[in-house]
């Protein structure tokens, strides 16, 4: 399997100096590392899920891949390669040749990313002309075919409608159509199903799976919901306080977690028969940004903490997966 995306030792800081993804150096206020030492790969036709609580660093990692970090935030270490291209070195012109062609994204609120004054078909046609070079006379038929491929009923009618005339699920399918119009190698889906009801969410997840299988897309799925990631992804990377604490094959991580935080996420996730579960939460709160402990970042909330956890947790390999925990090889944790 050829590697499409390779993230190696990525560091993202609030403040400091680094690359913003627009070819400029930027200095923010005195700050802290929000993402530390993050590494993962995605192969052609493979899907990887980034999961963790809000503020864990998964969305900043996603934004670093896309080159759209917010003001005052910058990549301060590591590399992000899309094929042979290091995305952290691109200037604005370089990004123009990558976004929409080799790399595309869909986000949580599709209405925010569609122009309310233009029909869906006109916005999709623009992408087909710019990214595929289709002549204007061919764009309508191509757009309707693409909308149909996204599972939209009556695609000709949807083509002529404005965003406000569509439901949330239809909007998300239209946005996915626009995202894949340029036939990208990698699709980033950042909380793309969070705002949808359960039935529509399942349909959109099926669509993402279908696109990956039929088009050979590499898929990077970002979510706080472990159940969503488990449904679609071949591999999972679990984020906590700006670090990946465990990553490996989805089925293995869910059945046999090696990090206490993964075990805690599984305990509170909606996996299996949720009707038989009492509502649970993970006790405590993540450490405040800029005030990370010297030792294991999860230690204050961990049910398995030991004296060794006062030192920085090593990244080790256990059962063919990477785990950032002093006791990864000896703990007996509970899976789903």
C-alpha positions as CSV (number, residue, x, y, z in Angstrom):
1,X,0.0,0.0,0.0
2,X,1.5,3.3,-1.0
3,X,1.6,6.1,1.6
4,X,-0.5,9.1,0.9
5,X,0.0,11.1,4.1
6,X,2.9,11.0,6.5
7,X,2.9,13.1,9.6
8,X,6.3,12.9,11.4
9,X,7.1,14.3,14.8
10,X,4.6,17.2,14.4
11,X,4.7,20.1,16.9
12,X,2.1,22.9,16.8
13,X,2.5,25.9,19.1
14,X,0.4,28.8,20.2
15,X,2.9,31.6,20.1
16,X,6.5,31.2,19.0
17,X,7.7,31.2,15.4
18,X,6.9,28.6,12.7
19,X,5.0,28.1,9.5
20,X,1.3,28.9,9.3
21,X,0.6,26.9,6.1
22,X,0.5,30.0,4.0
23,X,4.3,30.3,3.4
24,X,4.8,32.9,6.1
25,X,6.5,32.8,9.5
26,X,4.2,34.1,12.3
27,X,4.8,35.0,15.9
28,X,2.0,34.8,18.4
29,X,1.8,35.8,22.0
30,X,4.1,34.0,24.5
31,X,2.4,30.6,24.5
32,X,2.8,26.8,24.6
33,X,2.9,23.6,22.6
34,X,-0.7,22.6,21.8
35,X,0.4,19.5,19.8
36,X,3.5,17.5,20.6
37,X,5.4,14.8,18.8
38,X,2.5,13.5,16.7
39,X,3.3,10.9,14.0
40,X,1.0,8.8,11.8
41,X,0.6,7.7,8.2
42,X,-2.3,7.0,5.9
43,X,-2.1,4.7,2.9
44,X,-4.1,4.8,-0.4
45,X,-7.6,3.6,0.3
46,X,-7.0,3.5,4.1
47,X,-8.8,5.4,6.8
48,X,-7.3,6.7,10.0
49,X,-9.4,8.3,12.9
50,X,-8.2,10.9,15.3
51,X,-10.2,10.7,18.5
52,X,-10.2,12.4,21.9
53,X,-11.9,14.9,24.1
54,X,-12.4,18.5,22.9
55,X,-9.1,20.4,23.2
56,X,-7.0,17.2,22.8
57,X,-5.2,18.5,19.7
58,X,-6.8,16.4,17.0
59,X,-8.4,19.4,15.2
60,X,-5.2,21.4,15.4
61,X,-3.4,18.4,13.9
62,X,-6.0,18.3,11.1
63,X,-5.6,22.1,10.5
64,X,-1.8,21.7,10.3
65,X,-2.3,19.0,7.6
66,X,-4.7,21.4,5.7
67,X,-2.5,24.5,6.2
68,X,-5.2,26.5,7.8
69,X,-4.0,27.1,11.4
70,X,-5.7,30.0,13.1
71,X,-3.8,33.3,13.8
72,X,-1.1,33.0,16.5
73,X,-0.8,29.2,15.9
74,X,2.1,27.7,13.9
75,X,3.9,24.4,13.1
76,X,7.1,24.6,15.1
77,X,8.5,21.2,14.4
78,X,8.2,18.1,12.3
79,X,6.9,17.5,8.7
80,X,3.7,16.7,6.9
81,X,4.2,15.0,3.6
82,X,1.5,14.5,1.0
83,X,3.2,12.0,-1.3
84,X,6.6,13.6,-1.9
85,X,5.5,17.1,-1.0
86,X,6.2,18.6,2.5
87,X,3.2,20.7,3.1
88,X,4.9,22.7,5.8
89,X,7.1,24.3,3.2
90,X,4.4,25.5,0.8
91,X,3.8,29.1,0.0
92,X,0.3,30.4,-1.0
93,X,0.8,29.5,-4.6
94,X,2.0,26.0,-3.7
95,X,-1.2,25.5,-1.6
96,X,-3.3,26.6,-4.5
97,X,-1.9,23.6,-6.5
98,X,-2.7,21.2,-3.6
99,X,-6.0,22.1,-2.1
100,X,-8.9,20.8,-4.0
101,X,-6.6,18.8,-6.3
102,X,-4.7,16.5,-4.1
103,X,-6.2,17.4,-0.7
104,X,-9.8,18.3,0.2
105,X,-11.8,18.7,3.4
106,X,-15.4,18.6,4.8
107,X,-16.4,20.1,8.1
108,X,-19.1,20.0,10.7
109,X,-21.4,22.7,9.5
110,X,-21.7,22.5,5.7
111,X,-23.9,25.6,5.5
112,X,-21.0,27.7,6.6
113,X,-18.8,26.5,3.7
114,X,-21.4,27.0,0.9
115,X,-22.3,30.3,-0.6
116,X,-26.0,31.0,0.2
117,X,-26.4,33.2,-2.9
118,X,-25.3,30.5,-5.4
119,X,-27.0,27.3,-6.3
120,X,-25.3,24.0,-5.4
121,X,-24.8,23.2,-9.1
122,X,-23.0,26.5,-9.8
123,X,-20.6,26.0,-6.8
124,X,-19.9,22.4,-7.9
125,X,-19.5,23.5,-11.6
126,X,-16.8,26.0,-10.5
127,X,-14.8,23.2,-8.9
128,X,-15.2,21.0,-11.9
129,X,-13.9,23.8,-14.2
130,X,-11.0,24.8,-11.9
131,X,-9.9,21.4,-10.8
132,X,-10.7,19.1,-13.7
133,X,-10.6,21.7,-16.5
134,X,-14.0,20.8,-17.8
135,X,-15.5,23.2,-20.4
136,X,-18.6,25.0,-19.2
137,X,-20.9,23.0,-21.6
138,X,-20.0,19.8,-19.8
139,X,-20.2,20.9,-16.2
140,X,-23.9,20.4,-15.6
141,X,-24.0,16.8,-16.7
142,X,-20.8,16.1,-14.7
143,X,-22.2,17.9,-11.6
144,X,-25.5,16.0,-11.7
145,X,-23.6,12.7,-12.1
146,X,-21.5,13.6,-9.1
147,X,-24.4,14.5,-6.9
148,X,-26.1,11.2,-7.8
149,X,-22.9,9.4,-6.8
150,X,-23.2,11.0,-3.4
151,X,-26.6,9.3,-2.9
152,X,-28.7,12.4,-3.4
153,X,-32.2,11.6,-4.7
154,X,-33.3,13.8,-7.6
155,X,-29.8,15.2,-8.3
156,X,-31.0,17.4,-11.1
157,X,-33.3,19.2,-8.7
158,X,-30.6,19.5,-6.0
159,X,-28.3,20.9,-8.7
160,X,-30.6,23.9,-9.1
161,X,-31.4,24.5,-5.5
162,X,-29.8,26.9,-3.0
163,X,-28.2,25.7,0.2
164,X,-31.1,26.9,2.4
165,X,-33.4,24.6,0.5
166,X,-31.6,21.5,1.5
167,X,-31.6,19.5,4.7
168,X,-28.4,19.0,6.8
169,X,-27.7,15.6,5.4
170,X,-28.2,16.8,1.8
171,X,-25.9,19.8,2.5
172,X,-23.2,17.5,3.8
173,X,-23.5,15.3,0.7
174,X,-23.3,18.3,-1.6
175,X,-20.2,19.5,0.3
176,X,-18.6,16.1,-0.1
177,X,-19.4,16.3,-3.8
178,X,-17.6,19.6,-4.1
179,X,-14.7,18.3,-2.0
180,X,-14.1,15.2,-4.3
181,X,-14.8,17.1,-7.5
182,X,-11.0,17.6,-8.0
183,X,-10.4,13.9,-7.4
184,X,-8.1,14.4,-4.4
185,X,-5.7,11.8,-2.9
186,X,-6.7,12.6,0.7
187,X,-10.0,13.7,2.2
188,X,-10.0,15.2,5.7
189,X,-13.4,14.9,7.5
190,X,-13.4,17.0,10.7
191,X,-16.4,16.3,12.8
192,X,-18.3,15.9,9.5
193,X,-21.2,14.0,11.0
194,X,-21.5,15.6,14.5
195,X,-24.5,17.8,13.7
196,X,-26.5,15.1,12.0
197,X,-29.1,12.8,13.5
198,X,-28.3,9.2,13.9
199,X,-29.9,7.8,10.8
200,X,-28.4,10.5,8.5
201,X,-25.0,10.2,10.3
202,X,-25.0,6.5,9.4
203,X,-25.7,7.3,5.7
204,X,-22.9,9.8,5.5
205,X,-20.5,7.4,7.2
206,X,-21.5,4.8,4.6
207,X,-20.8,7.3,1.8
208,X,-17.3,8.1,3.2
209,X,-16.6,4.4,3.4
210,X,-17.8,3.9,-0.2
211,X,-15.6,6.8,-1.5
212,X,-12.6,5.3,0.2
213,X,-13.2,1.9,-1.3
214,X,-14.3,2.9,-4.8
215,X,-12.0,5.8,-5.4
216,X,-9.0,4.8,-3.4
217,X,-9.2,7.9,-1.2
218,X,-7.1,8.1,1.9
219,X,-9.4,9.3,4.6
220,X,-8.5,11.2,7.8
221,X,-11.5,11.3,10.1
222,X,-11.5,13.6,13.1
223,X,-14.1,13.1,15.9
224,X,-14.6,13.2,19.6
225,X,-17.0,10.2,19.2
226,X,-15.2,6.9,19.4
227,X,-18.2,5.1,18.0
228,X,-18.1,7.1,14.8
229,X,-14.4,6.4,14.3
230,X,-14.8,2.7,15.1
231,X,-17.5,2.5,12.4
232,X,-15.3,3.8,9.5
233,X,-11.6,3.7,10.3
234,X,-9.0,1.0,9.8
235,X,-6.7,2.5,12.4
236,X,-7.3,4.8,15.4
237,X,-5.0,7.4,17.0
238,X,-6.1,8.4,20.5
239,X,-5.3,12.0,21.4
240,X,-4.9,13.3,25.0
241,X,-3.6,16.8,26.0
242,X,-1.9,17.3,22.7
243,X,-0.2,13.9,22.3
244,X,-1.1,10.6,20.7
245,X,-1.3,8.2,23.7
246,X,-2.3,5.1,21.7
247,X,-2.6,4.1,18.0
248,X,-3.2,0.9,16.2
249,X,-5.7,-1.2,14.3
250,X,-9.2,-0.2,15.2
251,X,-10.5,-3.7,16.2
252,X,-7.5,-4.3,18.3
253,X,-7.6,-1.0,20.2
254,X,-11.3,-1.4,20.9
255,X,-11.1,-5.0,22.1
256,X,-7.8,-4.7,23.9
257,X,-6.8,-1.1,24.9
258,X,-3.3,-0.6,26.2
259,X,-3.6,3.0,27.5
260,X,-5.8,3.9,30.5
261,X,-7.2,6.9,28.6
262,X,-8.4,4.6,25.8
263,X,-10.0,2.3,28.3
264,X,-11.8,5.3,29.9
265,X,-13.0,6.5,26.4
266,X,-14.4,3.1,25.7
267,X,-16.2,3.0,29.0
268,X,-18.1,6.3,28.3
269,X,-18.5,5.7,24.5
270,X,-21.8,4.7,22.9
271,X,-20.5,1.3,21.8
272,X,-22.6,-1.9,22.1
273,X,-26.1,-1.7,23.8
274,X,-26.1,1.9,25.2
275,X,-29.5,1.3,26.8
276,X,-27.9,-1.0,29.4
277,X,-25.2,1.5,30.3
278,X,-25.4,4.0,33.1
279,X,-24.2,7.5,32.0
280,X,-20.5,7.7,32.8
281,X,-17.9,10.4,32.6
282,X,-14.1,10.4,33.0
283,X,-13.4,11.9,36.4
284,X,-11.3,15.2,36.4
285,X,-10.3,17.5,33.6
286,X,-7.5,17.6,31.1
287,X,-4.5,19.8,32.1
288,X,-4.7,23.4,31.2
289,X,-2.9,24.5,28.0
290,X,0.5,25.9,28.9
291,X,0.5,24.1,32.3
292,X,1.2,20.5,31.3
293,X,2.6,18.3,34.0
294,X,6.2,17.1,33.8
295,X,5.2,13.5,33.9
296,X,2.3,11.5,32.2
297,X,-0.3,14.0,31.2
298,X,-3.2,11.6,32.1
299,X,-1.8,10.7,35.5
300,X,-4.1,13.0,37.5
301,X,-7.2,11.2,36.0
302,X,-5.8,7.7,35.8
303,X,-7.2,4.8,37.8
304,X,-3.9,3.0,37.3
305,X,-1.4,5.7,38.3
306,X,1.9,4.7,39.9
307,X,5.0,6.4,41.2
308,X,6.7,6.0,37.8
309,X,4.0,8.2,36.2
310,X,5.7,11.3,37.7
311,X,8.3,11.0,34.9
312,X,7.5,11.7,31.2
313,X,5.7,8.7,29.6
314,X,7.8,6.8,27.0
315,X,6.3,5.9,23.6
316,X,6.6,2.2,23.4
317,X,5.4,-0.6,21.0
318,X,3.1,-3.2,22.6
319,X,1.0,-5.7,20.7
320,X,1.9,-4.0,17.3
321,X,0.7,-0.6,18.4
322,X,2.3,2.5,19.8
323,X,1.4,3.4,23.4
324,X,2.6,6.3,25.6
325,X,2.4,4.8,29.1
326,X,4.9,3.5,31.7
327,X,2.7,0.4,32.4
328,X,1.5,-0.4,28.9
329,X,3.1,-3.9,28.8
330,X,1.7,-5.0,32.2
331,X,-1.8,-3.4,32.7
332,X,-4.9,-5.5,32.1
333,X,-7.4,-3.1,30.7
334,X,-11.0,-3.6,29.7
335,X,-12.1,-3.2,26.1
336,X,-15.6,-2.8,24.5
